[in-house]
């Protein structure tokens, strides 16, 4: 699929990996719906990037706001050809705390709700819209890119909820790709390693440097623009379908 003149929806598009993806797609000539809970960040980015974007406030775990964003793509931007799932949260808690108390169930559930069910919510609503697109010369009607994490494979102590949610994103990639193949819609997942996002910004600089040095090569934190570059390539390479790509500099996380 060519990016120019196509319409994309990016969840979590107001910051981090999502923001970088929005910027990359707009730079390559796309029109983009920025979907985010953070209205201030999303609206500011939309103002900066101008007429090629629209902002839609939405929690990905809720049906109505996401459905409204999908409808807005079609009504205000002229269609929907791609969706990129970047919305997510990190939940860090041990199954048993230092005092022996069990992991709070609502906290565990929230991680699953946002990272896994939220991603599926966007997938199902975006796919339904894409089925109405006329196929291109290769028969393609749309592409969906999800964001997992290397925690899906190398989950650390305290990441039960996070690893489970991202493992779920990995696990649903192939079956959904197989199902949507009949409509000419591709489904891919990127599993980033340690990236320099707002989540990492809260850490002290020494801790950030230490994490970066754990990456074999390049020995640094990943840059959001590198994630966005992979998304752009996935969109444009029709043979990428039903697969998970680790984007991690060859790091394999230790238990702690």
SEBA-909704 format. One line per 4 residues: number of its first residue (from 1); their letters; for each residue y, x, z of N, C-alpha, C. Coordinates in pm, 1 decimal, padded with zeros to 6 digits. Each point is the difference from the previous one (the first is absolute). Last residue first. Example, Ala and Ser with C-alpha at 12.3 -4.5 7.8 and 13.67 -1.06 7.14 Angstrom:
% residues 2
2 = SA = -00225.0 01285.0 00708.0 00119.0 00082.0 00006.0 00109.0 -00077.0 00073.0  -00572.0 00029.0 -00007.0 00119.0 -00089.0 00000.0 00120.0 00090.0 00000.0 $
***
This chain:
% residues 256
256 = XXXX = -00962.6 01514.1 03611.6 00126.3 -00022.5 00071.6 00112.8 00077.1 -00066.2  -00433.0 -00001.3 -00200.8 -00013.0 -00119.3 00085.6 00128.1 -00035.7 00076.4  00076.3 00252.8 -00459.5 -00085.2 00028.6 00115.8 -00011.2 -00125.0 00087.5  00103.9 00004.4 -00547.1 00055.6 -00009.6 00134.3 -00105.5 00030.2 00106.4 $
252 = XXXX = 00083.4 00185.2 -00501.0 -00101.4 -00083.7 00062.3 00035.0 -00002.7 00148.5  00270.5 00144.1 -00497.7 -00017.1 -00003.8 00144.8 -00117.4 -00090.5 00037.9  00198.8 00114.8 -00452.4 -00132.9 00045.1 00043.7 -00017.4 00002.4 00151.1  00386.6 -00182.3 -00249.8 00003.5 00145.3 00008.0 -00127.3 00061.3 00053.8 $
248 = XXXX = 00105.8 -00486.4 -00093.9 00006.1 00056.4 00135.3 00001.9 00151.9 00008.3  -00100.2 -00475.7 -00261.9 00118.9 00078.4 -00032.4 00039.0 00074.0 00127.2  -00448.1 -00289.8 -00224.4 00059.3 00067.4 00115.3 00116.1 00086.2 -00048.8  -00217.9 -00451.4 -00230.3 00041.5 00138.7 -00019.5 00060.5 00053.3 00129.0 $
244 = XXXX = -00348.9 -00417.7 -00191.2 00090.3 00043.1 00106.4 00030.0 00147.6 -00020.9  -00164.4 -00431.1 -00356.7 -00023.4 00127.9 00067.0 00103.8 00024.5 00108.5  -00043.5 -00352.1 -00367.0 -00106.5 -00014.1 00098.7 -00028.0 00125.0 00080.9  00260.5 00096.1 -00437.9 -00028.3 -00134.9 00046.9 -00113.8 00003.7 00102.8 $
240 = XXXX = 00277.2 00298.5 -00400.5 -00002.7 00004.1 00146.3 -00014.0 -00142.6 00051.6  00050.1 00099.0 -00463.1 -00136.1 00026.0 00047.0 -00010.0 00013.9 00151.1  00419.0 -00069.5 -00253.5 -00085.3 -00119.2 00004.7 -00142.3 00024.5 00048.3  00498.7 00221.6 00090.8 -00131.4 00048.5 -00043.4 -00102.0 -00113.0 00010.3 $
236 = XXXX = 00468.0 -00036.7 00137.5 -00001.2 00035.7 -00141.5 -00135.6 00046.7 -00052.4  00087.6 -00126.2 00463.8 00046.9 -00111.4 -00084.1 -00021.7 00031.4 -00146.6  -00085.0 00341.1 00310.3 -00102.6 -00103.7 00002.8 00038.0 -00115.9 -00090.7  00316.7 00339.8 00064.5 -00108.9 00042.0 -00087.9 -00110.8 -00105.0 -00004.1 $
232 = XXXX = 00360.4 -00071.2 00292.2 00044.7 -00010.3 -00139.1 -00111.1 00040.1 -00096.3  -00079.2 00056.3 00458.8 00003.6 -00141.8 -00034.8 00040.1 -00017.2 -00147.0  00023.0 00430.2 00175.5 -00138.6 -00041.2 -00023.4 -00006.5 -00147.5 -00036.3  00416.7 00174.1 00118.1 -00042.3 00057.8 -00128.2 -00143.8 -00039.2 -00032.1 $
228 = XXXX = 00180.8 -00118.0 00419.5 00054.5 -00083.1 -00107.7 -00041.6 00050.8 -00137.0  -00114.5 00256.9 00378.7 -00075.8 -00125.2 -00001.0 00046.0 -00086.4 -00117.4  00245.4 00377.0 00073.5 -00130.3 00038.1 -00054.5 -00095.1 -00118.8 -00001.8  00429.8 -00039.0 00196.4 00011.7 00004.0 -00146.2 -00132.0 00039.1 -00065.6 $
224 = XXXX = 00048.8 00007.7 00478.3 -00017.0 -00133.7 -00057.1 00008.4 -00003.4 -00151.9  -00171.7 00437.7 00254.4 00128.9 -00061.8 -00027.9 -00022.8 -00137.9 -00062.0  -00311.3 00321.3 00358.9 00018.1 -00053.7 -00133.4 00135.7 -00065.9 -00014.9  -00084.9 00411.3 00341.1 -00014.1 -00144.8 -00009.8 00016.6 -00043.0 -00145.3 $
220 = XXXX = -00183.7 00488.4 00066.6 00120.2 -00073.5 00040.2 -00032.0 -00148.3 -00000.9  -00233.9 00418.9 -00214.6 00000.6 -00010.5 00145.8 00132.3 -00058.9 00049.3  -00278.5 -00088.0 -00482.2 00106.3 00080.6 00060.8 00011.5 -00027.0 00149.3  -00393.5 00057.0 -00020.6 00100.2 00035.0 -00100.8 00044.0 -00124.4 -00074.9 $
216 = XXXX = -00239.0 00005.5 00442.1 -00038.0 00125.3 -00065.5 00099.4 00045.7 -00107.5  00129.9 -00279.8 00442.9 -00036.9 -00033.4 -00138.4 -00034.2 00130.0 -00072.9  00170.3 -00006.7 00445.6 -00142.1 -00033.6 -00002.3 -00049.3 -00033.3 -00141.5  00461.1 00089.0 00113.5 -00078.0 00122.6 -00012.3 -00150.2 -00025.2 00000.0 $
212 = XXXX = 00313.2 -00357.9 00072.1 00006.2 00048.9 -00136.9 -00086.0 00122.9 -00022.5  00050.6 -00174.3 00437.0 -00083.1 -00087.1 -00083.0 -00002.9 00049.1 -00143.9  00287.6 00221.8 00295.5 -00139.5 00026.8 00035.5 -00094.6 -00083.8 -00084.5  00462.6 -00075.8 -00036.7 -00036.9 00127.3 -00062.1 -00146.7 00031.4 00026.1 $
208 = XXXX = 00178.2 -00375.0 00212.1 -00007.1 -00023.4 -00144.5 -00043.2 00127.2 -00073.0  00084.2 00026.0 00460.3 -00123.8 -00073.8 -00024.3 -00018.3 -00026.1 -00148.8  00399.4 00199.8 00141.2 -00111.3 00093.2 00021.1 -00133.2 -00068.5 -00028.5  00396.9 -00259.2 -00010.2 -00012.9 00085.8 -00117.8 -00117.8 00096.9 00014.7 $
204 = XXXX = -00024.7 -00471.5 00253.8 00082.2 00120.7 00007.2 -00026.7 00090.8 -00120.9  -00081.7 -00527.9 -00063.9 -00060.1 00115.0 00067.5 00098.7 00116.0 00008.3  00085.5 -00415.6 -00231.9 00014.6 -00015.3 00145.2 -00056.9 00118.2 00077.1  -00034.5 -00054.3 -00479.6 00132.3 00046.3 00041.0 00020.8 -00008.7 00150.4 $
200 = XXXX = -00387.1 -00163.3 -00249.9 -00008.0 00139.1 00043.9 00132.6 00049.7 00055.1  -00029.0 -00435.5 -00179.6 -00094.5 00005.3 00111.4 -00008.7 00141.1 00057.8  00257.5 -00082.3 -00395.4 00067.3 -00034.8 00125.9 -00092.6 00000.3 00120.6  -00168.2 00316.0 -00380.1 00052.1 -00135.9 -00004.6 00074.4 -00029.8 00129.9 $
196 = XXXX = -00284.7 00394.7 -00258.3 00129.9 00002.1 00067.7 00067.9 -00135.8 -00017.4  -00551.8 00098.2 00003.9 00119.9 -00004.6 -00083.5 00126.8 -00010.6 00084.4  -00565.9 00110.5 -00005.9 00115.1 00001.9 00090.9 00127.6 00010.3 -00082.9  -00396.9 -00194.4 -00263.9 -00018.8 00079.4 00121.0 00122.8 -00010.8 00088.4 $
192 = XXXX = -00177.7 -00386.6 -00366.0 00084.9 00116.2 00028.2 -00043.8 00073.5 00126.2  -00228.7 -00326.6 -00373.0 -00018.7 00030.7 00142.4 00082.0 00125.4 00033.0  -00018.7 -00420.4 -00400.2 00036.7 00137.9 00034.0 -00017.4 00016.6 00150.2  -00209.7 -00362.4 -00396.4 00049.1 00028.5 00134.8 00029.6 00148.6 00013.1 $
188 = XXXX = -00064.5 -00428.9 -00408.7 -00020.3 00136.3 00049.1 00052.8 00012.7 00142.1  -00119.4 -00372.5 -00436.3 00026.2 00012.9 00143.5 -00036.1 00141.3 00044.3  00118.4 -00330.6 -00484.2 -00060.8 00114.6 00066.9 00040.1 00004.2 00147.9  -00050.8 -00399.2 -00402.2 00083.6 00050.4 00109.1 -00073.3 00112.8 00071.1 $
184 = XXXX = -00148.3 -00318.3 -00365.1 00078.3 00113.1 -00047.9 00096.4 00054.3 00104.2  -00338.5 -00354.1 00044.7 00135.4 -00045.2 -00034.2 00086.0 00112.8 -00058.4  -00447.1 00070.7 00154.5 -00010.9 -00106.1 -00098.9 00133.4 -00055.7 -00043.3  -00038.8 00319.1 00351.9 -00018.6 00061.8 -00132.2 -00006.8 -00105.2 -00109.5 $
180 = XXXX = 00019.2 -00083.5 00481.6 00120.3 -00018.8 -00080.6 -00009.1 00066.2 -00137.1  -00366.1 00034.6 00314.8 00030.2 -00141.4 -00023.3 00117.3 -00018.1 -00096.2  -00120.2 00437.2 00138.9 -00106.2 -00058.0 -00083.5 00029.9 -00146.3 -00034.0  00287.3 00220.3 00299.6 00017.0 00054.1 -00136.4 -00104.4 -00058.7 -00093.9 $
176 = XXXX = -00036.5 -00104.0 00453.6 00112.0 -00072.5 -00060.5 00024.7 00049.5 -00141.8  -00337.5 00216.7 00252.0 -00036.4 -00138.2 -00031.6 00113.3 -00079.9 -00062.2  00092.4 00457.6 00130.1 -00094.8 -00015.4 -00110.8 -00037.5 -00145.5 -00026.8  00297.0 00098.5 00370.3 00053.6 00044.1 -00128.7 -00095.4 -00027.3 -00114.9 $
172 = XXXX = -00056.0 -00071.5 00491.0 00020.3 -00114.5 -00089.6 00048.4 00040.5 -00139.2  -00086.1 00323.9 00356.2 -00121.3 -00075.6 -00029.1 00020.1 -00114.8 -00096.1  00369.5 00268.7 00159.7 -00089.7 00078.2 -00086.1 -00118.4 -00085.5 -00043.9  00280.2 -00190.5 00313.2 00069.9 00008.9 -00128.8 -00084.4 00078.4 -00100.3 $
168 = XXXX = -00154.5 -00018.0 00439.8 -00015.1 -00128.7 -00066.1 00068.1 -00003.0 -00135.5  00054.0 00372.8 00277.6 -00134.6 -00001.6 -00055.2 -00028.8 -00130.3 -00071.5  00397.6 00034.7 00234.7 00008.7 00075.9 -00125.0 -00137.4 00013.7 -00065.5  00022.4 -00216.7 00416.4 00081.2 -00075.1 -00096.1 00007.3 00071.8 -00133.8 $
164 = XXXX = -00222.5 00212.5 00359.0 -00074.1 -00117.9 -00044.3 00077.8 -00077.2 -00105.9  00208.5 00368.6 00208.3 -00107.9 00043.4 -00089.2 -00078.8 -00117.8 -00053.0  00336.2 -00091.4 00319.0 00059.4 00052.9 -00123.3 -00108.6 00038.7 -00100.1  -00134.5 -00142.3 00432.8 00060.5 -00109.4 -00076.8 00051.3 00049.7 -00134.5 $
160 = XXXX = -00178.3 00328.2 00292.3 -00102.3 -00098.6 -00034.9 00056.9 -00111.8 -00086.8  00177.5 00444.6 00192.3 00034.2 -00065.6 -00125.6 -00099.9 -00108.3 -00040.9  -00016.1 00317.3 00384.2 00117.0 -00085.4 00016.4 00039.6 -00076.4 -00123.9  -00269.3 00437.2 -00073.8 -00004.3 -00070.6 00127.6 00129.4 -00079.7 00016.6 $
156 = XXXX = -00097.0 00092.5 -00503.4 00004.7 00080.0 00121.9 -00013.5 -00087.3 00124.7  -00165.6 -00029.0 -00551.8 00070.8 -00061.4 00111.4 -00010.0 00082.4 00127.3  -00111.4 00056.7 -00506.4 00007.6 00100.4 00106.7 00073.2 -00056.0 00121.7  -00074.6 -00271.7 -00391.0 -00114.8 00090.7 -00008.0 -00007.7 00094.4 00119.8 $
152 = XXXX = 00351.0 -00316.3 -00051.8 -00115.2 -00082.2 -00038.5 -00127.4 00083.0 -00001.9  00426.5 00196.1 00068.0 -00061.8 -00049.7 00123.1 -00117.3 -00092.3 -00029.5  00291.3 00173.3 -00334.2 -00116.3 00083.8 00025.3 -00066.5 -00037.4 00132.0  00252.1 -00381.3 -00265.5 00035.8 00119.4 00076.2 -00124.2 00085.6 00011.1 $
148 = XXXX = 00213.0 -00428.9 -00322.6 -00089.8 00016.5 00114.6 00051.2 00118.7 00080.6  00213.9 -00344.8 -00393.6 00014.6 00122.0 00078.6 -00096.1 -00003.9 00118.0  00019.8 -00231.9 -00534.5 00001.9 -00015.9 00145.0 00018.0 00135.0 00068.2  00094.8 -00250.9 -00507.2 -00025.7 00126.2 00068.8 00016.1 -00023.4 00150.3 $
144 = XXXX = -00073.0 -00285.2 -00505.1 00028.3 -00007.3 00143.0 -00037.6 00133.4 00063.5  00115.2 -00244.1 -00522.6 -00059.6 00107.8 00079.3 00045.8 -00014.4 00144.5  -00046.8 -00302.8 -00517.6 00066.7 00041.3 00122.7 -00072.5 00112.7 00070.1  -00112.8 -00195.6 -00435.8 00100.0 -00096.9 00044.1 00075.6 00044.5 00124.9 $
140 = XXXX = -00315.1 00213.4 -00454.7 00044.0 00006.1 00139.1 00109.4 -00102.4 00030.0  -00242.6 00131.0 -00426.3 -00054.5 -00111.3 00076.2 00046.4 -00007.2 00144.1  00141.1 00303.8 -00365.0 -00125.5 00042.6 00061.8 -00065.9 -00109.1 00082.5  00422.2 -00062.5 -00216.5 -00093.4 00037.0 -00107.4 -00135.2 00047.9 00053.6 $
136 = XXXX = 00252.5 -00323.0 00328.4 00054.9 00098.2 -00093.7 -00106.7 00039.4 -00100.8  00030.1 -00495.1 00245.5 -00057.1 00135.6 00006.2 00070.7 00094.1 -00096.4  00237.8 -00422.9 00250.8 -00072.5 00028.6 -00124.3 -00056.4 00140.8 00006.5  00072.6 -00283.3 00454.3 00065.6 00092.2 -00093.2 -00077.5 00010.5 -00130.7 $
132 = XXXX = -00125.4 -00253.5 00406.1 00072.2 -00071.7 -00105.0 00070.7 00090.1 -00099.2  -00238.0 00156.0 00390.2 -00096.0 -00056.2 -00095.1 00068.1 -00075.1 -00113.6  00236.4 00190.2 00382.1 -00024.6 00088.9 -00113.2 -00096.7 -00059.1 -00102.7  00103.8 -00223.1 00417.8 00113.5 -00001.8 -00092.6 -00027.6 00081.7 -00125.9 $
128 = XXXX = -00320.6 -00001.1 00343.1 00008.5 -00134.7 -00056.0 00114.6 -00010.9 -00099.3  -00048.5 00398.4 00245.7 -00102.1 -00013.1 -00105.0 00006.5 -00137.0 -00066.1  00277.8 00085.3 00374.2 00045.7 00072.2 -00118.8 -00098.9 -00016.1 -00114.7  -00118.0 -00182.2 00414.3 00111.5 -00074.3 -00056.3 00054.6 00067.7 -00125.9 $
124 = XXXX = -00354.4 00207.5 00242.4 -00045.2 -00129.5 -00052.0 00113.7 -00076.4 -00067.2  00092.3 00426.2 00210.2 -00090.9 00011.4 -00114.9 -00029.6 -00136.1 -00059.9  00249.3 00024.2 00402.1 00078.6 00038.1 -00117.9 -00088.5 00005.5 -00123.9  -00218.3 -00082.7 00401.7 00091.2 -00111.0 -00027.4 00083.4 00028.3 -00124.7 $
120 = XXXX = -00277.1 00339.6 00176.6 -00074.7 -00100.1 -00076.2 00088.2 -00119.0 -00037.1  00184.6 00331.0 00276.9 -00023.8 00054.0 -00135.2 -00072.9 -00102.4 -00086.0  00060.6 -00110.6 00450.1 00127.6 -00000.3 -00071.3 -00014.1 00052.5 -00141.9  -00369.1 00024.1 00288.6 00021.8 -00137.5 -00045.9 00132.3 -00011.6 -00074.2 $
116 = XXXX = -00095.6 00433.4 00170.1 -00108.8 -00049.3 -00084.7 00028.1 -00140.1 -00054.1  00323.8 00224.3 00283.0 -00045.8 00098.4 -00098.5 -00106.1 -00052.5 -00096.1  00190.1 -00283.8 00357.1 00103.5 00054.9 -00088.5 -00061.1 00084.6 -00111.4  -00294.0 -00189.0 00325.7 00076.1 -00107.3 -00064.1 00101.6 00055.7 -00100.4 $
112 = XXXX = -00252.2 00292.7 00278.2 -00082.7 -00058.1 -00105.9 00079.9 -00103.4 -00079.3  00210.8 00184.6 00375.8 -00020.9 00103.0 -00101.9 -00081.6 -00051.6 -00116.8  00056.6 -00280.6 00372.2 00124.2 00012.8 -00075.8 -00012.9 00106.1 -00108.8  -00354.0 -00068.5 00313.7 00006.2 -00102.6 -00104.1 00124.8 00012.6 -00085.4 $
108 = XXXX = -00051.5 00281.9 00378.6 -00098.3 00033.4 -00103.3 00011.4 -00097.5 -00116.9  00259.9 -00096.6 00370.3 00051.2 00119.5 -00067.9 -00093.9 00043.0 -00111.7  -00132.1 -00353.8 00281.5 00107.3 -00043.0 -00089.4 00058.0 00118.2 -00077.3  -00328.3 00082.7 00333.4 -00056.2 -00062.5 -00119.7 00107.3 -00043.7 -00097.7 $
104 = XXXX = -00000.5 00421.4 00354.7 00053.7 -00135.9 -00011.2 -00043.9 -00062.6 -00132.1  -00286.0 00382.3 00258.6 00099.6 -00016.6 -00106.3 00046.2 -00146.1 -00004.2  -00214.8 00153.5 00466.6 -00035.6 -00012.9 -00141.6 00121.3 -00018.3 -00089.9  -00036.3 00289.6 00477.6 00030.4 -00134.7 -00049.6 -00029.4 -00008.5 -00149.9 $
100 = XXXX = -00028.3 00396.1 00297.7 -00122.0 -00074.1 -00028.5 00022.7 -00139.9 -00053.1  00325.9 00356.9 00097.1 -00039.9 -00068.1 00122.9 -00125.8 -00084.5 -00019.0  00192.9 00236.0 -00360.7 -00027.8 00101.0 00101.4 -00043.9 -00061.1 00131.9  -00097.7 -00302.8 -00424.7 00113.0 00079.9 00044.0 -00039.0 00099.4 00106.9 $
96 = XXXX = -00298.9 -00213.3 -00408.5 00012.3 -00000.4 00145.2 00114.8 00090.6 00039.8  -00040.7 -00070.5 -00444.4 -00086.2 -00112.7 00036.3 00000.4 -00017.5 00151.4  00431.9 00226.9 -00212.4 -00141.1 00029.7 00022.5 -00077.3 -00127.0 00034.1  00454.8 00053.1 -00315.0 -00046.7 -00039.4 00133.2 -00148.7 00032.1 00010.9 $
92 = XXXX = 00423.6 -00046.3 -00382.1 -00066.0 00110.8 00070.0 -00035.3 -00046.0 00141.4  00167.0 -00191.3 -00521.9 -00037.8 -00038.9 00136.2 -00076.7 00116.2 00062.3  00359.1 -00097.0 -00439.7 -00095.1 00090.0 00066.0 -00024.1 -00050.3 00141.5  00150.1 -00264.5 -00486.7 00038.8 00048.2 00132.6 -00107.7 00094.4 00051.2 $
88 = XXXX = 00203.5 -00222.5 -00512.4 -00105.6 00033.2 00095.1 00057.1 00045.6 00132.8  00100.5 -00111.0 -00575.3 00030.2 -00049.1 00135.2 -00115.3 00034.0 00093.6  00010.7 00078.8 -00482.5 00038.2 00110.6 00088.2 00031.3 -00045.1 00141.6  -00216.3 -00160.9 -00511.0 -00005.0 -00032.5 00142.6 00031.2 00123.1 00083.7 $
84 = XXXX = 00104.8 -00188.2 -00522.4 -00032.9 00120.3 00076.0 00011.6 -00034.1 00148.5  -00044.1 -00251.7 -00526.3 00029.9 -00012.3 00142.6 -00047.7 00126.3 00070.0  00127.5 -00215.1 -00541.0 -00061.8 00094.9 00091.5 00040.8 -00025.8 00143.4  00135.4 -00274.7 -00374.0 -00102.6 00079.2 -00068.2 -00071.3 00098.3 00092.8 $
80 = XXXX = 00342.5 -00468.4 -00045.5 -00062.2 00089.3 00098.2 -00117.2 00069.6 -00067.3  00505.8 -00284.0 -00137.3 -00145.9 00010.0 -00003.3 -00052.9 00079.2 00116.0  00480.4 -00084.8 -00092.6 -00063.8 -00024.2 -00128.7 -00150.0 00014.3 -00006.0  00369.0 00013.0 00356.7 -00021.4 00128.3 -00067.8 -00079.8 -00013.3 -00129.2 $
76 = XXXX = 00119.4 -00376.7 00288.8 00120.3 00082.7 -00001.6 -00014.8 00130.8 -00077.2  -00359.3 -00336.0 00046.3 00122.1 -00074.4 -00027.7 00121.9 00089.4 -00019.0  -00432.6 00179.5 00111.5 -00010.4 -00071.1 -00127.1 00131.1 -00067.3 -00037.2  -00036.4 00217.7 00417.4 -00020.2 00098.1 -00107.3 00004.7 -00068.7 -00135.9 $
72 = XXXX = 00006.3 -00269.1 00385.0 00128.7 00060.1 -00030.7 -00009.2 00105.7 -00108.9  -00393.8 -00196.4 00171.0 00071.8 -00095.7 -00084.4 00136.0 00055.0 -00040.9  -00243.0 00253.8 00302.5 -00069.3 -00000.1 -00129.0 00069.9 -00095.6 -00096.3  00155.6 00002.7 00439.7 00035.9 00125.4 -00066.5 -00065.2 00009.6 -00137.9 $
68 = XXXX = -00111.9 -00364.5 00274.7 00137.7 -00013.5 -00047.6 00045.8 00126.7 -00073.0  -00419.3 00001.4 00210.2 -00004.7 -00087.5 -00117.3 00139.3 -00018.0 -00059.1  -00028.0 00230.0 00401.5 -00054.2 00082.5 -00108.6 -00010.2 -00081.2 -00128.6  00142.7 -00224.4 00392.4 00099.7 00097.2 -00047.0 -00050.1 00088.3 -00113.8 $
64 = XXXX = -00310.5 -00326.9 00189.8 00116.1 -00058.5 -00067.3 00103.5 00103.4 -00046.0  -00407.3 00126.0 00256.9 -00019.4 -00044.5 -00137.9 00129.2 -00040.7 -00068.0  -00076.8 00382.9 00393.1 00032.8 -00141.1 -00014.5 -00005.5 -00042.3 -00146.2  -00057.7 00451.7 00167.7 -00106.8 -00078.4 00060.6 00021.6 -00150.0 -00016.1 $
60 = XXXX = 00312.7 00344.0 -00143.1 -00114.1 -00012.2 -00091.0 -00115.0 -00080.1 00058.8  00531.4 -00055.9 00073.6 -00107.6 00062.1 00076.8 -00126.1 -00021.0 -00082.8  00526.2 -00000.9 -00190.4 -00132.2 -00059.0 00019.7 -00083.9 00085.7 00092.2  00493.9 -00055.1 -00314.6 -00044.6 00021.9 00137.1 -00134.0 -00069.1 00020.9 $
56 = XXXX = 00231.3 00201.0 -00455.3 -00057.9 -00120.0 00058.3 -00049.5 00033.8 00140.5  00343.0 00208.5 -00430.6 -00062.8 00013.0 00130.7 -00049.5 -00135.2 00047.2  00087.3 00257.3 -00505.4 00032.4 -00113.4 00085.9 -00068.8 00025.1 00133.8  00156.9 00309.9 -00481.1 -00076.1 -00033.2 00120.3 00045.4 -00132.3 00061.0 $
52 = XXXX = 00197.2 00223.4 -00385.7 -00143.5 00015.2 -00027.2 -00085.3 -00042.3 00117.6  00489.8 00017.8 -00002.3 -00056.8 -00118.9 -00062.6 -00149.9 00009.2 -00028.4  00193.9 00351.2 00364.0 00065.9 -00091.1 -00092.6 -00087.1 -00108.9 -00059.1  -00026.6 00396.1 00335.3 -00068.6 00011.0 -00129.2 00045.2 -00104.5 -00100.8 $
48 = XXXX = 00182.1 00016.7 00451.4 00013.5 00133.7 -00059.2 -00057.4 00005.7 -00141.3  -00049.4 -00395.1 00257.0 00140.5 00018.8 -00040.7 00018.2 00134.1 -00069.6  -00421.7 -00089.9 00183.3 00023.8 -00084.2 -00116.7 00143.9 00013.2 -00049.0  -00119.0 00218.1 00398.1 -00063.1 00065.3 -00114.5 00024.0 -00080.6 -00127.4 $
44 = XXXX = 00152.0 -00185.7 00402.7 00077.2 00119.7 -00032.7 -00057.3 00070.6 -00123.0  -00232.2 -00369.6 00178.5 00122.2 -00041.4 -00068.7 00085.1 00119.3 -00040.1  -00392.8 00079.0 00254.7 -00031.1 -00051.9 -00132.1 00122.4 -00038.8 -00078.8  00045.7 00144.4 00451.8 -00043.6 00110.1 -00087.3 -00026.2 -00049.3 -00141.5 $
40 = XXXX = 00114.9 -00323.9 00323.4 00110.7 00093.9 -00016.9 -00036.9 00111.5 -00096.5  -00328.0 -00323.5 00131.9 00096.7 -00050.2 -00097.0 00112.0 00100.2 -00025.4  -00516.0 00036.2 00159.7 00128.5 00058.4 00039.0 00104.9 -00037.6 -00104.2  -00453.6 -00117.0 -00061.3 00048.5 -00073.5 00117.6 00139.5 00045.0 00039.5 $
36 = XXXX = -00184.5 00022.3 -00516.6 -00001.8 00072.3 00127.1 00045.2 -00093.0 00111.4  -00052.9 00087.5 -00576.3 -00045.0 -00094.4 00102.6 -00013.8 00075.9 00131.7  00230.2 00038.0 -00522.1 -00017.1 00072.9 00125.7 -00034.5 -00102.0 00107.4  -00038.9 00010.7 -00559.2 00023.7 -00083.0 00117.0 -00032.6 00081.8 00124.1 $
32 = XXXX = 00140.1 00164.4 -00524.1 -00082.5 00007.1 00119.8 00047.2 -00097.1 00107.9  -00004.3 00193.7 -00560.2 00072.6 -00087.9 00091.1 -00090.6 -00020.6 00121.7  00008.5 00443.6 -00354.3 -00058.9 -00125.7 00045.6 00102.5 -00082.9 00076.4  00038.3 00463.9 -00202.0 00037.3 -00115.7 -00080.2 -00059.7 -00132.4 00040.5 $
28 = XXXX = -00019.0 00460.9 00200.1 -00076.2 -00003.1 -00124.9 00019.4 -00130.4 -00078.1  00208.6 00075.1 00423.2 00040.6 00114.4 -00081.9 -00071.5 00001.5 -00134.9  -00126.2 -00320.8 00323.7 00130.7 -00032.6 -00058.0 00047.2 00112.3 -00091.3  -00394.4 00076.1 00239.3 -00020.9 -00104.7 -00101.1 00131.1 -00039.2 -00066.8 $
24 = XXXX = 00013.8 00311.0 00358.9 -00068.7 00056.7 -00116.5 -00014.2 -00104.5 -00110.7  00182.9 -00134.9 00416.3 00091.5 00088.9 -00071.8 -00065.3 00055.2 -00127.1  -00266.2 -00261.2 00289.2 00104.2 -00081.5 -00063.1 00091.1 00087.7 -00083.8  -00312.9 00220.6 00260.9 -00063.3 -00066.4 -00114.0 00099.5 -00087.2 -00074.1 $
20 = XXXX = 00134.6 00208.3 00399.5 -00017.1 00100.2 -00105.4 -00061.0 -00061.4 -00124.8  00034.6 -00274.7 00379.5 00131.8 00029.2 -00056.4 -00010.6 00100.8 -00114.3  -00393.0 -00093.6 00242.2 00042.5 -00113.0 -00080.8 00134.6 00023.5 -00066.2  -00175.3 00314.1 00308.2 -00073.3 00004.3 -00126.4 00043.8 -00112.1 -00092.5 $
16 = XXXX = 00345.4 00037.7 00371.5 -00120.9 00081.3 -00010.7 -00062.8 00002.8 -00137.8  00311.5 -00421.7 00094.8 00002.3 00134.8 00058.8 -00128.7 00073.9 -00033.8  00102.2 -00453.0 -00153.7 00129.8 00038.5 00052.8 00007.7 00140.0 00055.8  -00385.5 -00268.7 -00190.2 00082.6 00074.2 -00095.3 00133.1 00047.6 00052.4 $
12 = XXXX = -00424.9 -00260.2 00139.8 00044.4 00115.6 00076.7 00095.0 00085.4 -00080.9  -00253.6 -00267.7 -00327.8 00010.2 -00039.1 00140.9 00028.1 00123.6 00084.2  00092.5 -00121.4 -00530.6 -00038.5 00106.9 00092.1 00018.4 -00049.6 00142.1  -00043.7 -00180.1 -00551.1 00028.4 -00038.4 00138.2 -00049.7 00112.4 00089.2 $
8 = XXXX = 00155.2 -00028.2 -00555.2 -00089.0 00039.4 00108.7 00049.1 -00056.2 00132.2  00053.9 -00031.4 -00586.3 00047.1 -00045.2 00130.8 -00105.4 00032.7 00106.0  00158.0 00222.3 -00517.2 -00096.3 -00079.4 00076.0 00059.6 -00033.1 00137.7  00206.6 00284.8 -00344.4 00014.8 -00143.6 -00026.5 -00105.2 -00087.0 00067.7 $
4 = XXXX = -00128.3 00503.4 -00003.9 00128.8 -00050.9 -00048.5 -00009.2 -00148.3 -00035.0  -00390.2 00250.8 00123.5 00084.4 -00041.1 00112.7 00129.0 -00064.9 -00048.0  -00501.7 00004.8 -00242.2 00127.5 00068.6 00000.8 00085.7 -00054.5 00114.1  -00550.5 00015.7 -00031.6 00118.8 -00083.5 00000.0 00125.1 00087.9 00000.0 $
***
